[in-house]
Amino acid sequence: MMYYKALDDRYDYFTGNALVKNELITPRERNTKYRYISDRFFSVVNVKKTETYFNFGVRLQAGQH
């Protein structure tokens, strides 16, 4: 599945949502919750849905530290 991976911690002041480094977000979340954060703060990755987990409400890739 395609995700946008956050390269750094960011805060979208217009929508009031915070983004954590290495957080994985879906394209729909990107367009609704984080639309005012520039594309240069994301990288596009393909990760299986079964290789992700949630930690304190943040979707992360399993096996990555």
Distance bins in CASP14 RR format, pairs under 12 A and 6 or more apart:
PFRMAT RR
TARGET T0000
AUTHOR 0000-0000-0000
RMODE 2
METHOD distances of the structure
MODEL  1
1 24 0 0 0 0 1 0 0 0 0 0 0
1 25 0 0 0 0 0 1 0 0 0 0 0
1 26 1 0 0 1 0 0 0 0 0 0 0
1 27 0 0 0 0 1 0 0 0 0 0 0
1 28 0 0 0 0 0 1 0 0 0 0 0
1 44 0 0 0 0 0 1 0 0 0 0 0
1 45 0 0 0 0 1 0 0 0 0 0 0
1 46 1 0 0 1 0 0 0 0 0 0 0
1 47 1 0 0 1 0 0 0 0 0 0 0
1 48 1 0 0 1 0 0 0 0 0 0 0
1 49 1 0 1 0 0 0 0 0 0 0 0
1 50 0 0 0 0 1 0 0 0 0 0 0
1 51 0 0 0 0 1 0 0 0 0 0 0
1 52 0 0 0 0 1 0 0 0 0 0 0
1 59 0 0 0 0 0 1 0 0 0 0 0
1 61 0 0 0 0 0 1 0 0 0 0 0
2 24 0 0 0 0 1 0 0 0 0 0 0
2 25 0 0 0 0 0 1 0 0 0 0 0
2 26 1 0 0 1 0 0 0 0 0 0 0
2 27 1 0 0 1 0 0 0 0 0 0 0
2 28 0 0 0 0 0 1 0 0 0 0 0
2 29 0 0 0 0 0 1 0 0 0 0 0
2 30 0 0 0 0 0 1 0 0 0 0 0
2 42 0 0 0 0 0 1 0 0 0 0 0
2 43 0 0 0 0 0 1 0 0 0 0 0
2 44 1 0 0 1 0 0 0 0 0 0 0
2 45 1 0 0 1 0 0 0 0 0 0 0
2 46 1 0 1 0 0 0 0 0 0 0 0
2 47 0 0 0 0 1 0 0 0 0 0 0
2 48 0 0 0 0 0 1 0 0 0 0 0
2 49 0 0 0 0 0 1 0 0 0 0 0
3 22 0 0 0 0 0 1 0 0 0 0 0
3 23 0 0 0 0 1 0 0 0 0 0 0
3 24 1 0 1 0 0 0 0 0 0 0 0
3 25 1 0 0 1 0 0 0 0 0 0 0
3 26 1 0 0 1 0 0 0 0 0 0 0
3 27 0 0 0 0 1 0 0 0 0 0 0
3 28 0 0 0 0 0 1 0 0 0 0 0
3 29 0 0 0 0 1 0 0 0 0 0 0
3 30 0 0 0 0 1 0 0 0 0 0 0
3 42 0 0 0 0 1 0 0 0 0 0 0
3 43 0 0 0 0 1 0 0 0 0 0 0
3 44 1 0 0 1 0 0 0 0 0 0 0
3 45 1 0 1 0 0 0 0 0 0 0 0
3 46 1 0 0 1 0 0 0 0 0 0 0
3 47 1 0 1 0 0 0 0 0 0 0 0
3 48 0 0 0 0 0 1 0 0 0 0 0
3 49 0 0 0 0 1 0 0 0 0 0 0
3 51 0 0 0 0 0 1 0 0 0 0 0
3 52 1 0 0 1 0 0 0 0 0 0 0
3 59 1 0 0 1 0 0 0 0 0 0 0
3 60 0 0 0 0 0 1 0 0 0 0 0
3 61 0 0 0 0 1 0 0 0 0 0 0
4 10 0 0 0 0 0 1 0 0 0 0 0
4 19 0 0 0 0 1 0 0 0 0 0 0
4 22 0 0 0 0 0 1 0 0 0 0 0
4 23 0 0 0 0 1 0 0 0 0 0 0
4 24 1 0 0 1 0 0 0 0 0 0 0
4 25 1 0 1 0 0 0 0 0 0 0 0
4 26 1 0 0 1 0 0 0 0 0 0 0
4 27 1 0 0 1 0 0 0 0 0 0 0
4 28 0 0 0 0 0 1 0 0 0 0 0
4 29 0 0 0 0 1 0 0 0 0 0 0
4 30 1 0 1 0 0 0 0 0 0 0 0
4 31 0 0 0 0 0 1 0 0 0 0 0
4 33 0 0 0 0 0 1 0 0 0 0 0
4 34 0 0 0 0 1 0 0 0 0 0 0
4 35 0 0 0 0 0 1 0 0 0 0 0
4 37 0 0 0 0 1 0 0 0 0 0 0
4 38 0 0 0 0 0 1 0 0 0 0 0
4 39 0 0 0 0 1 0 0 0 0 0 0
4 40 0 0 0 0 0 1 0 0 0 0 0
4 41 0 0 0 0 1 0 0 0 0 0 0
4 42 1 0 1 0 0 0 0 0 0 0 0
4 43 1 0 0 1 0 0 0 0 0 0 0
4 44 1 0 0 1 0 0 0 0 0 0 0
4 45 1 0 0 1 0 0 0 0 0 0 0
4 46 0 0 0 0 0 1 0 0 0 0 0
4 47 0 0 0 0 0 1 0 0 0 0 0
4 59 0 0 0 0 0 1 0 0 0 0 0
5 19 0 0 0 0 0 1 0 0 0 0 0
5 20 0 0 0 0 0 1 0 0 0 0 0
5 21 0 0 0 0 1 0 0 0 0 0 0
5 22 1 0 0 1 0 0 0 0 0 0 0
5 23 1 0 0 1 0 0 0 0 0 0 0
5 24 1 0 1 0 0 0 0 0 0 0 0
5 25 0 0 0 0 1 0 0 0 0 0 0
5 26 0 0 0 0 0 1 0 0 0 0 0
5 30 0 0 0 0 0 1 0 0 0 0 0
5 41 0 0 0 0 1 0 0 0 0 0 0
5 42 1 0 0 1 0 0 0 0 0 0 0
5 43 1 0 1 0 0 0 0 0 0 0 0
5 44 1 0 0 1 0 0 0 0 0 0 0
5 45 1 0 1 0 0 0 0 0 0 0 0
5 46 0 0 0 0 0 1 0 0 0 0 0
5 47 0 0 0 0 1 0 0 0 0 0 0
5 52 0 0 0 0 0 1 0 0 0 0 0
5 58 0 0 0 0 0 1 0 0 0 0 0
5 59 0 0 0 0 1 0 0 0 0 0 0
5 60 0 0 0 0 1 0 0 0 0 0 0
5 61 1 0 0 1 0 0 0 0 0 0 0
5 64 0 0 0 0 1 0 0 0 0 0 0
6 12 0 0 0 0 0 1 0 0 0 0 0
6 17 0 0 0 0 0 1 0 0 0 0 0
6 18 0 0 0 0 0 1 0 0 0 0 0
6 19 1 0 1 0 0 0 0 0 0 0 0
6 20 1 0 0 1 0 0 0 0 0 0 0
6 21 1 0 1 0 0 0 0 0 0 0 0
6 22 1 0 0 1 0 0 0 0 0 0 0
6 23 1 0 1 0 0 0 0 0 0 0 0
6 24 1 0 0 1 0 0 0 0 0 0 0
6 25 1 0 0 1 0 0 0 0 0 0 0
6 29 0 0 0 0 0 1 0 0 0 0 0
6 30 0 0 0 0 0 1 0 0 0 0 0
6 33 0 0 0 0 0 1 0 0 0 0 0
6 34 0 0 0 0 1 0 0 0 0 0 0
6 37 0 0 0 0 1 0 0 0 0 0 0
6 38 0 0 0 0 0 1 0 0 0 0 0
6 39 0 0 0 0 0 1 0 0 0 0 0
6 40 0 0 0 0 0 1 0 0 0 0 0
6 41 1 0 0 1 0 0 0 0 0 0 0
6 42 1 0 0 1 0 0 0 0 0 0 0
6 43 0 0 0 0 1 0 0 0 0 0 0
6 44 0 0 0 0 0 1 0 0 0 0 0
6 45 0 0 0 0 0 1 0 0 0 0 0
6 58 0 0 0 0 1 0 0 0 0 0 0
6 59 0 0 0 0 0 1 0 0 0 0 0
6 60 0 0 0 0 0 1 0 0 0 0 0
6 61 0 0 0 0 0 1 0 0 0 0 0
7 19 0 0 0 0 1 0 0 0 0 0 0
7 20 0 0 0 0 0 1 0 0 0 0 0
7 21 1 0 0 1 0 0 0 0 0 0 0
7 22 0 0 0 0 1 0 0 0 0 0 0
7 23 0 0 0 0 0 1 0 0 0 0 0
7 24 0 0 0 0 0 1 0 0 0 0 0
7 37 0 0 0 0 0 1 0 0 0 0 0
7 38 0 0 0 0 0 1 0 0 0 0 0
7 39 0 0 0 0 0 1 0 0 0 0 0
7 40 0 0 0 0 1 0 0 0 0 0 0
7 41 1 0 1 0 0 0 0 0 0 0 0
7 42 1 0 0 1 0 0 0 0 0 0 0
7 43 1 0 0 1 0 0 0 0 0 0 0
7 44 0 0 0 0 0 1 0 0 0 0 0
7 45 0 0 0 0 0 1 0 0 0 0 0
8 18 0 0 0 0 0 1 0 0 0 0 0
8 19 0 0 0 0 1 0 0 0 0 0 0
8 20 0 0 0 0 1 0 0 0 0 0 0
8 21 1 0 1 0 0 0 0 0 0 0 0
8 22 0 0 0 0 1 0 0 0 0 0 0
8 23 0 0 0 0 0 1 0 0 0 0 0
8 37 0 0 0 0 0 1 0 0 0 0 0
8 38 0 0 0 0 0 1 0 0 0 0 0
8 40 0 0 0 0 0 1 0 0 0 0 0
8 41 1 0 0 1 0 0 0 0 0 0 0
8 42 0 0 0 0 1 0 0 0 0 0 0
8 43 0 0 0 0 0 1 0 0 0 0 0
9 18 1 0 0 1 0 0 0 0 0 0 0
9 19 1 0 0 1 0 0 0 0 0 0 0
9 20 1 0 1 0 0 0 0 0 0 0 0
9 21 1 0 1 0 0 0 0 0 0 0 0
9 22 0 0 0 0 1 0 0 0 0 0 0
9 23 0 0 0 0 1 0 0 0 0 0 0
9 37 0 0 0 0 0 1 0 0 0 0 0
9 41 0 0 0 0 1 0 0 0 0 0 0
9 58 0 0 0 0 0 1 0 0 0 0 0
10 16 0 0 0 0 0 1 0 0 0 0 0
10 17 0 0 0 0 1 0 0 0 0 0 0
10 18 1 0 0 1 0 0 0 0 0 0 0
10 19 1 0 1 0 0 0 0 0 0 0 0
10 20 0 0 0 0 1 0 0 0 0 0 0
10 21 0 0 0 0 1 0 0 0 0 0 0
10 23 0 0 0 0 1 0 0 0 0 0 0
10 25 0 0 0 0 0 1 0 0 0 0 0
10 33 0 0 0 0 0 1 0 0 0 0 0
10 34 1 0 0 1 0 0 0 0 0 0 0
10 36 0 0 0 0 1 0 0 0 0 0 0
10 37 1 0 1 0 0 0 0 0 0 0 0
10 38 0 0 0 0 1 0 0 0 0 0 0
10 39 0 0 0 0 0 1 0 0 0 0 0
10 40 0 0 0 0 0 1 0 0 0 0 0
10 41 1 0 1 0 0 0 0 0 0 0 0
10 42 0 0 0 0 1 0 0 0 0 0 0
11 17 1 0 0 1 0 0 0 0 0 0 0
11 18 1 0 1 0 0 0 0 0 0 0 0
11 19 1 0 0 1 0 0 0 0 0 0 0
11 20 0 0 0 0 0 1 0 0 0 0 0
11 33 0 0 0 0 0 1 0 0 0 0 0
11 34 0 0 0 0 1 0 0 0 0 0 0
11 36 0 0 0 0 0 1 0 0 0 0 0
11 37 0 0 0 0 1 0 0 0 0 0 0
11 41 0 0 0 0 0 1 0 0 0 0 0
12 18 1 0 0 1 0 0 0 0 0 0 0
12 19 1 0 0 1 0 0 0 0 0 0 0
12 25 0 0 0 0 0 1 0 0 0 0 0
12 29 0 0 0 0 0 1 0 0 0 0 0
12 30 0 0 0 0 0 1 0 0 0 0 0
12 31 0 0 0 0 0 1 0 0 0 0 0
12 32 0 0 0 0 0 1 0 0 0 0 0
12 33 1 0 0 1 0 0 0 0 0 0 0
12 34 1 0 1 0 0 0 0 0 0 0 0
12 35 1 0 0 1 0 0 0 0 0 0 0
12 36 1 0 1 0 0 0 0 0 0 0 0
12 37 1 0 1 0 0 0 0 0 0 0 0
12 38 0 0 0 0 0 1 0 0 0 0 0
12 41 0 0 0 0 0 1 0 0 0 0 0
13 19 0 0 0 0 0 1 0 0 0 0 0
13 34 0 0 0 0 0 1 0 0 0 0 0
13 35 0 0 0 0 0 1 0 0 0 0 0
13 36 1 0 0 1 0 0 0 0 0 0 0
13 37 0 0 0 0 1 0 0 0 0 0 0
14 32 0 0 0 0 0 1 0 0 0 0 0
14 33 0 0 0 0 0 1 0 0 0 0 0
14 34 0 0 0 0 1 0 0 0 0 0 0
14 35 1 0 0 1 0 0 0 0 0 0 0
14 36 1 0 1 0 0 0 0 0 0 0 0
14 37 0 0 0 0 1 0 0 0 0 0 0
15 29 0 0 0 0 0 1 0 0 0 0 0
15 30 0 0 0 0 0 1 0 0 0 0 0
15 31 0 0 0 0 0 1 0 0 0 0 0
15 32 1 0 0 1 0 0 0 0 0 0 0
15 33 1 0 1 0 0 0 0 0 0 0 0
15 34 1 0 0 1 0 0 0 0 0 0 0
15 35 1 0 0 1 0 0 0 0 0 0 0
15 36 1 0 0 1 0 0 0 0 0 0 0
15 37 0 0 0 0 1 0 0 0 0 0 0
16 32 0 0 0 0 0 1 0 0 0 0 0
16 33 0 0 0 0 1 0 0 0 0 0 0
16 34 0 0 0 0 1 0 0 0 0 0 0
16 35 0 0 0 0 0 1 0 0 0 0 0
16 36 0 0 0 0 1 0 0 0 0 0 0
16 37 0 0 0 0 0 1 0 0 0 0 0
17 23 0 0 0 0 0 1 0 0 0 0 0
17 25 0 0 0 0 1 0 0 0 0 0 0
17 29 0 0 0 0 1 0 0 0 0 0 0
17 30 0 0 0 0 0 1 0 0 0 0 0
17 32 0 0 0 0 1 0 0 0 0 0 0
17 33 1 0 1 0 0 0 0 0 0 0 0
17 34 1 0 0 1 0 0 0 0 0 0 0
17 35 0 0 0 0 1 0 0 0 0 0 0
17 36 0 0 0 0 1 0 0 0 0 0 0
17 37 0 0 0 0 1 0 0 0 0 0 0
17 57 0 0 0 0 0 1 0 0 0 0 0
17 58 0 0 0 0 0 1 0 0 0 0 0
18 25 0 0 0 0 0 1 0 0 0 0 0
18 33 0 0 0 0 1 0 0 0 0 0 0
18 34 0 0 0 0 1 0 0 0 0 0 0
18 37 0 0 0 0 0 1 0 0 0 0 0
18 56 0 0 0 0 0 1 0 0 0 0 0
18 57 0 0 0 0 0 1 0 0 0 0 0
18 58 0 0 0 0 1 0 0 0 0 0 0
19 25 1 0 0 1 0 0 0 0 0 0 0
19 29 0 0 0 0 1 0 0 0 0 0 0
19 30 0 0 0 0 1 0 0 0 0 0 0
19 33 0 0 0 0 1 0 0 0 0 0 0
19 34 1 0 1 0 0 0 0 0 0 0 0
19 35 0 0 0 0 0 1 0 0 0 0 0
19 36 0 0 0 0 0 1 0 0 0 0 0
19 37 1 0 0 1 0 0 0 0 0 0 0
19 38 0 0 0 0 0 1 0 0 0 0 0
19 41 1 0 0 1 0 0 0 0 0 0 0
19 42 0 0 0 0 1 0 0 0 0 0 0
19 58 0 0 0 0 1 0 0 0 0 0 0
19 59 0 0 0 0 0 1 0 0 0 0 0
20 34 0 0 0 0 0 1 0 0 0 0 0
20 41 0 0 0 0 0 1 0 0 0 0 0
20 54 0 0 0 0 0 1 0 0 0 0 0
20 55 0 0 0 0 1 0 0 0 0 0 0
20 56 0 0 0 0 1 0 0 0 0 0 0
20 57 0 0 0 0 1 0 0 0 0 0 0
20 58 1 0 1 0 0 0 0 0 0 0 0
20 59 0 0 0 0 1 0 0 0 0 0 0
20 60 0 0 0 0 1 0 0 0 0 0 0
21 41 0 0 0 0 1 0 0 0 0 0 0
21 42 0 0 0 0 0 1 0 0 0 0 0
21 43 0 0 0 0 0 1 0 0 0 0 0
21 58 0 0 0 0 1 0 0 0 0 0 0
21 60 0 0 0 0 1 0 0 0 0 0 0
21 64 0 0 0 0 0 1 0 0 0 0 0
21 65 0 0 0 0 0 1 0 0 0 0 0
22 42 0 0 0 0 0 1 0 0 0 0 0
22 43 0 0 0 0 0 1 0 0 0 0 0
22 45 0 0 0 0 0 1 0 0 0 0 0
22 47 0 0 0 0 0 1 0 0 0 0 0
22 52 0 0 0 0 0 1 0 0 0 0 0
22 55 0 0 0 0 0 1 0 0 0 0 0
22 58 0 0 0 0 1 0 0 0 0 0 0
22 59 0 0 0 0 1 0 0 0 0 0 0
22 60 1 0 0 1 0 0 0 0 0 0 0
22 61 1 0 0 1 0 0 0 0 0 0 0
22 62 0 0 0 0 0 1 0 0 0 0 0
22 63 0 0 0 0 0 1 0 0 0 0 0
22 64 1 0 0 1 0 0 0 0 0 0 0
22 65 0 0 0 0 1 0 0 0 0 0 0
23 29 0 0 0 0 1 0 0 0 0 0 0
23 30 0 0 0 0 0 1 0 0 0 0 0
23 33 0 0 0 0 0 1 0 0 0 0 0
23 34 0 0 0 0 1 0 0 0 0 0 0
23 37 0 0 0 0 0 1 0 0 0 0 0
23 41 0 0 0 0 0 1 0 0 0 0 0
23 42 0 0 0 0 1 0 0 0 0 0 0
23 43 0 0 0 0 0 1 0 0 0 0 0
23 45 0 0 0 0 0 1 0 0 0 0 0
23 52 0 0 0 0 0 1 0 0 0 0 0
23 53 0 0 0 0 0 1 0 0 0 0 0
23 54 0 0 0 0 0 1 0 0 0 0 0
23 55 0 0 0 0 1 0 0 0 0 0 0
23 56 0 0 0 0 0 1 0 0 0 0 0
23 57 0 0 0 0 1 0 0 0 0 0 0
23 58 1 0 1 0 0 0 0 0 0 0 0
23 59 1 0 0 1 0 0 0 0 0 0 0
23 60 1 0 0 1 0 0 0 0 0 0 0
23 61 0 0 0 0 1 0 0 0 0 0 0
23 64 0 0 0 0 0 1 0 0 0 0 0
24 30 0 0 0 0 0 1 0 0 0 0 0
24 42 0 0 0 0 0 1 0 0 0 0 0
24 43 0 0 0 0 0 1 0 0 0 0 0
24 44 0 0 0 0 0 1 0 0 0 0 0
24 45 1 0 0 1 0 0 0 0 0 0 0
24 46 0 0 0 0 0 1 0 0 0 0 0
24 47 1 0 0 1 0 0 0 0 0 0 0
24 48 0 0 0 0 0 1 0 0 0 0 0
24 49 0 0 0 0 0 1 0 0 0 0 0
24 51 0 0 0 0 1 0 0 0 0 0 0
24 52 1 0 0 1 0 0 0 0 0 0 0
24 53 0 0 0 0 1 0 0 0 0 0 0
24 54 0 0 0 0 0 1 0 0 0 0 0
24 55 0 0 0 0 0 1 0 0 0 0 0
24 57 0 0 0 0 0 1 0 0 0 0 0
24 58 0 0 0 0 1 0 0 0 0 0 0
24 59 1 0 1 0 0 0 0 0 0 0 0
24 60 1 0 0 1 0 0 0 0 0 0 0
24 61 1 0 0 1 0 0 0 0 0 0 0
24 62 0 0 0 0 0 1 0 0 0 0 0
24 64 0 0 0 0 1 0 0 0 0 0 0
25 31 0 0 0 0 1 0 0 0 0 0 0
25 32 0 0 0 0 1 0 0 0 0 0 0
25 33 1 0 0 1 0 0 0 0 0 0 0
25 34 1 0 0 1 0 0 0 0 0 0 0
25 35 0 0 0 0 0 1 0 0 0 0 0
25 37 0 0 0 0 0 1 0 0 0 0 0
25 41 0 0 0 0 0 1 0 0 0 0 0
25 42 0 0 0 0 1 0 0 0 0 0 0
25 43 0 0 0 0 0 1 0 0 0 0 0
25 44 0 0 0 0 0 1 0 0 0 0 0
25 45 0 0 0 0 0 1 0 0 0 0 0
25 47 0 0 0 0 0 1 0 0 0 0 0
25 52 0 0 0 0 0 1 0 0 0 0 0
25 57 0 0 0 0 0 1 0 0 0 0 0
25 58 0 0 0 0 1 0 0 0 0 0 0
25 59 1 0 0 1 0 0 0 0 0 0 0
25 60 0 0 0 0 0 1 0 0 0 0 0
25 61 0 0 0 0 0 1 0 0 0 0 0
26 32 0 0 0 0 1 0 0 0 0 0 0
26 33 0 0 0 0 1 0 0 0 0 0 0
26 34 0 0 0 0 0 1 0 0 0 0 0
26 42 0 0 0 0 0 1 0 0 0 0 0
26 44 0 0 0 0 0 1 0 0 0 0 0
26 45 0 0 0 0 0 1 0 0 0 0 0
26 47 0 0 0 0 0 1 0 0 0 0 0
26 49 0 0 0 0 0 1 0 0 0 0 0
26 52 0 0 0 0 0 1 0 0 0 0 0
26 59 0 0 0 0 1 0 0 0 0 0 0
27 33 0 0 0 0 0 1 0 0 0 0 0
27 34 0 0 0 0 0 1 0 0 0 0 0
27 35 0 0 0 0 0 1 0 0 0 0 0
27 39 0 0 0 0 0 1 0 0 0 0 0
27 42 0 0 0 0 0 1 0 0 0 0 0
27 44 0 0 0 0 1 0 0 0 0 0 0
28 34 0 0 0 0 0 1 0 0 0 0 0
28 35 0 0 0 0 0 1 0 0 0 0 0
29 35 0 0 0 0 1 0 0 0 0 0 0
29 37 0 0 0 0 0 1 0 0 0 0 0
29 42 0 0 0 0 0 1 0 0 0 0 0
29 58 0 0 0 0 0 1 0 0 0 0 0
29 59 0 0 0 0 1 0 0 0 0 0 0
30 36 0 0 0 0 0 1 0 0 0 0 0
30 37 0 0 0 0 1 0 0 0 0 0 0
30 38 0 0 0 0 0 1 0 0 0 0 0
30 39 0 0 0 0 1 0 0 0 0 0 0
30 41 0 0 0 0 0 1 0 0 0 0 0
30 42 1 0 0 1 0 0 0 0 0 0 0
30 44 0 0 0 0 1 0 0 0 0 0 0
31 37 0 0 0 0 0 1 0 0 0 0 0
31 39 0 0 0 0 0 1 0 0 0 0 0
31 42 0 0 0 0 0 1 0 0 0 0 0
34 41 0 0 0 0 1 0 0 0 0 0 0
34 42 0 0 0 0 1 0 0 0 0 0 0
35 42 0 0 0 0 0 1 0 0 0 0 0
43 61 0 0 0 0 0 1 0 0 0 0 0
45 51 0 0 0 0 0 1 0 0 0 0 0
45 52 0 0 0 0 0 1 0 0 0 0 0
45 59 0 0 0 0 0 1 0 0 0 0 0
45 60 0 0 0 0 0 1 0 0 0 0 0
45 61 1 0 0 1 0 0 0 0 0 0 0
45 64 0 0 0 0 0 1 0 0 0 0 0
46 52 0 0 0 0 0 1 0 0 0 0 0
46 61 0 0 0 0 0 1 0 0 0 0 0
47 53 0 0 0 0 0 1 0 0 0 0 0
47 59 0 0 0 0 1 0 0 0 0 0 0
47 60 0 0 0 0 1 0 0 0 0 0 0
47 61 1 0 1 0 0 0 0 0 0 0 0
47 62 0 0 0 0 1 0 0 0 0 0 0
47 63 0 0 0 0 0 1 0 0 0 0 0
47 64 0 0 0 0 1 0 0 0 0 0 0
48 61 0 0 0 0 1 0 0 0 0 0 0
48 62 0 0 0 0 1 0 0 0 0 0 0
49 59 0 0 0 0 1 0 0 0 0 0 0
49 61 0 0 0 0 0 1 0 0 0 0 0
49 62 0 0 0 0 0 1 0 0 0 0 0
50 61 0 0 0 0 0 1 0 0 0 0 0
50 62 0 0 0 0 1 0 0 0 0 0 0
51 59 0 0 0 0 0 1 0 0 0 0 0
51 60 0 0 0 0 0 1 0 0 0 0 0
51 61 1 0 0 1 0 0 0 0 0 0 0
51 62 1 0 1 0 0 0 0 0 0 0 0
51 63 1 0 0 1 0 0 0 0 0 0 0
51 64 0 0 0 0 1 0 0 0 0 0 0
52 58 0 0 0 0 0 1 0 0 0 0 0
52 59 1 0 1 0 0 0 0 0 0 0 0
52 60 1 0 0 1 0 0 0 0 0 0 0
52 61 1 0 1 0 0 0 0 0 0 0 0
52 62 1 0 0 1 0 0 0 0 0 0 0
52 63 0 0 0 0 0 1 0 0 0 0 0
52 64 0 0 0 0 0 1 0 0 0 0 0
53 59 1 0 0 1 0 0 0 0 0 0 0
53 60 1 0 0 1 0 0 0 0 0 0 0
53 61 0 0 0 0 1 0 0 0 0 0 0
53 62 1 0 1 0 0 0 0 0 0 0 0
53 63 0 0 0 0 1 0 0 0 0 0 0
53 64 0 0 0 0 0 1 0 0 0 0 0
54 60 1 0 0 1 0 0 0 0 0 0 0
54 61 0 0 0 0 0 1 0 0 0 0 0
54 62 0 0 0 0 0 1 0 0 0 0 0
55 61 0 0 0 0 0 1 0 0 0 0 0
55 62 0 0 0 0 0 1 0 0 0 0 0
55 63 0 0 0 0 0 1 0 0 0 0 0
55 64 0 0 0 0 0 1 0 0 0 0 0
END
